[in-house]
Amino acid sequence: MTTSTRDEWRTELSRRFTAFVEAYERGSVEALSRLFWHDDDIVVVGTHSNLHFIGWQQVEHSFRTQFGSLRDLRVTLRSEQLWHGGAAPSTMACLTVSAMDVSFVGGSGPVTFEGIRVACAFERRGTEWRMVQMHWSLPRKEVLVDHADR
């Protein structure tokens, strides 16, 4: 297997993570929908106890809630993307980003979360990779969007 063939999964998943960032900044649930498998057991988790979503329906609702409350979303990666697994014949791969900043304008004004740690699990079905898990760790910050009625 050539190096280019061996590393194609990294290129594809880097494109998918870039597409996630762009969709998040645009507030596009439709674009995000194309990046996650719509299973009942996918998981998106944040640092706080009310940020734990299982299944596409809850994940989609969380994104819609965020985009309804926040504007001018910007994501800045401050560390390199580290990829694990993914080479054939694997059907799973993991991305870790040790430092990412997210800024936005919410009800109380501009906010920036610095140094967010991110982990994403991607699963390949056939030839297509999509996310099945995402975890953001927000260092010592309170949650600004209430997800109580999910």
N, C-alpha and C positions, 0 to 999 in steps of 0.2 A: 504494500500500500504506500503510495507516495505521500510526502508531507502535505501537499496541497489537498489531497483527498482526505487525509487524516484530520485536517484542521477545518474542513468545510463547515462542520457543525458549529464551530466557534464563530465563524463569519455570519452564518445564518442567525444564531442566537444573539449576537451583538446587534444585528439589524433589528431583531424583534425587541430587544430591550430599548434601543433607540426609538423604535416606533411606540413603545409604551410611554417613554418620557414625553415624546411629542404629543401623543394623544392626551396624556395627563395635563400637560400645559394648555392644550386647547380646550380641555374639559369635554372631550368627546367620548361618551359612553359607547357609542357605536364603534369607534375605532378600537377602544379597549376590548370590546366584545369579541373582536377578531383575534385577540392575543391570548385569551384564556379559554381552556376547555370548559364547557358549560355543564360540568358534572355536579352532582349533589354533594360530593365530598372534597371539592377544592377548598383551600383554606387561605384566607388573608388575615394576618395578625399584626396588630400594632402593640406598642409598649403597654398601653393601659387596658384594663379589664373590659371596657366597653368597645374595644376595637378588636373583636374576634368574630370573623364572618366565615360561615361554612356553607358551601354551595353557591353556585353562580347567582341565584336569585338574591341572596344576602349581599354578595360582593357587588353586584350591579346596583343594588339599592344604596350601598355605602358610597359608591362613586357618584351616583345621582345626588345624594344628600350633600356631599362635599362640594360638588360643582354648583349646586343651588345656593350655597352659603359663601363660597370663596370666589375671588376673581384675581386676575393678573398672576396666575400660577406660574412659577419659574422653578426649574430643577437645575442644579449645578452639581455635576460630579466632581469631587475633589480627590478621588483616588482612582486607580485603575480598576477595570473590571477583571475579576479573577474567575476563571471558568474551571469546573471540575466535572469529570465524566464526559459523556456525550459522544465519544468516538464509537463508531460501529463496532460491535453490534448493540451497544447500549441504547436504551430507549429513554434514559433519564440523564439530565444534566443540571448542574447547580451553578448559579452566579452569586458571587458575593461582592459587594461594594462597601468598603470600610468607612467611607465618608462621603455623604451626599447632603447638599443643602436644599431645602424647599422654602420658597418665599411666596407670599400671597397677601391679598388684602381681604380681611374678614370684617365682621361687624364692628370690631373694636379698632380697626385700622390695620396698617401693615405689620406683618409678622414674618420672621425668618427662623426656621429650625435649622440649626447647624450641626454637622457631624452625624447625621442619621446613618445608621448601619442597615444595610439591605441584604437580604438573601432571597433568591427566587429559585424555585424548582421548575424545570421545563420537562415535559414529557413528549416523546415523539410517537405519533400514531401514523403508521404508513410513512409518508415522507414529510409530514407537517409537525412542527414543534409549536406547542402552546404552553402557557403557564398553568400549573396546578397548585402552586403554593407561593406565597409572598409574605415576607416578614420585614417590617420596618421597626427599628428600635429608636425611639426619640429620647435623647438624653435629658432626663429630669425636666420635662415640660408638661404642662397641663393640656388636655385635649380641648380644642376650641369648637369642635363641631359635635353636637349631641346626636348620637345614633340610637337613642333610647327606643324609638318606635319602629324597629326593623321588623 
